[in-house]
Amino acid sequence: MIPVRALRAAAAVEAASLAALLANLLTVHAPAVSSVTGPTHGAAYLAVIATTLAVTAAPRARLYAVVPGIGGLLALSAIRARSRTGPSETGGPRRG
């Protein structure tokens, strides 16, 4: 379950950094905040995609992972929903 934990952390950083970027944009628009938060958000976005690819083979979760800003949270939700439903729709063994 360590990869899911890593996905959870990356999703939280992705969402929080997006919130910080938007708050900065709507208020003072300090270049220093953008120069730190922007790369942090980008790295978290890439981490969400990579971790989702490592954690699950579910197409829906993988698709959600590429949504900027909230993709990690959506992917986590899809992974949780898939784990509750049981075997895959194709009837084969579940991967992920």
C-alpha positions in Angstrom: 0.0 0.0 0.0 3.0 2.3 -0.1 2.3 3.4 -3.7 -1.3 4.4 -2.7 0.1 6.4 0.2 2.5 8.1 -2.2 -0.4 8.9 -4.6 -2.4 10.3 -1.7 0.5 12.6 -0.8 1.2 13.7 -4.4 -2.5 14.4 -4.9 -2.6 16.5 -1.8 0.4 18.5 -2.8 -1.0 18.9 -6.3 -4.3 20.3 -5.1 -2.7 22.5 -2.4 -0.2 24.0 -4.8 -2.9 24.7 -7.3 -4.9 26.5 -4.6 -1.8 28.5 -3.6 -1.2 29.5 -7.3 -4.8 30.6 -7.7 -4.9 32.5 -4.4 -1.7 34.2 -5.4 -3.1 35.1 -8.9 -6.3 36.5 -7.4 -4.6 38.6 -4.7 -1.1 40.0 -4.8 0.4 38.0 -7.7 3.8 37.9 -6.1 6.4 36.5 -8.5 8.3 34.8 -5.7 5.3 32.7 -4.8 4.7 31.7 -8.4 8.3 30.8 -8.9 8.3 28.4 -6.0 4.7 27.1 -6.2 4.6 26.6 -10.0 7.4 24.0 -10.2 6.1 22.3 -7.0 2.7 22.0 -8.7 4.3 20.6 -11.9 6.4 18.1 -10.0 3.3 16.9 -8.0 1.3 16.6 -11.2 4.0 14.4 -12.8 4.2 12.4 -9.6 0.5 11.8 -9.6 0.6 10.5 -13.2 3.6 8.2 -12.6 2.2 6.9 -9.3 -1.2 6.2 -10.8 0.4 4.3 -13.6 2.3 2.2 -11.1 -0.6 1.6 -8.7 -3.4 0.6 -11.1 -4.3 -0.7 -14.5 -7.8 0.8 -14.3 -8.3 3.0 -17.4 -10.6 5.4 -15.6 -8.1 6.1 -12.9 -5.3 6.6 -15.4 -7.5 9.0 -17.4 -8.4 11.0 -14.3 -4.7 11.3 -13.3 -3.9 13.5 -16.2 -6.5 16.1 -15.2 -4.5 19.1 -13.9 -5.1 20.2 -10.4 -7.5 17.6 -9.1 -6.6 14.6 -11.1 -4.9 12.9 -8.2 -7.9 13.2 -6.1 -10.1 11.9 -8.9 -7.8 9.0 -9.5 -7.8 8.1 -5.8 -11.6 8.1 -5.8 -11.6 5.8 -8.9 -9.2 3.4 -7.3 -11.2 3.2 -4.1 -14.4 2.7 -6.1 -12.8 -0.1 -8.2 -11.5 -1.8 -5.1 -15.0 -1.9 -3.6 -16.6 -3.4 -6.8 -14.6 -6.6 -6.9 -13.4 -8.3 -10.1 -12.9 -6.4 -13.3 -15.8 -6.0 -15.7 -14.0 -8.3 -18.2 -14.2 -11.2 -15.9 -10.4 -11.7 -15.7 -8.2 -11.3 -12.7 -8.0 -7.7 -11.3 -4.7 -5.9 -11.7 -3.9 -3.1 -9.3 
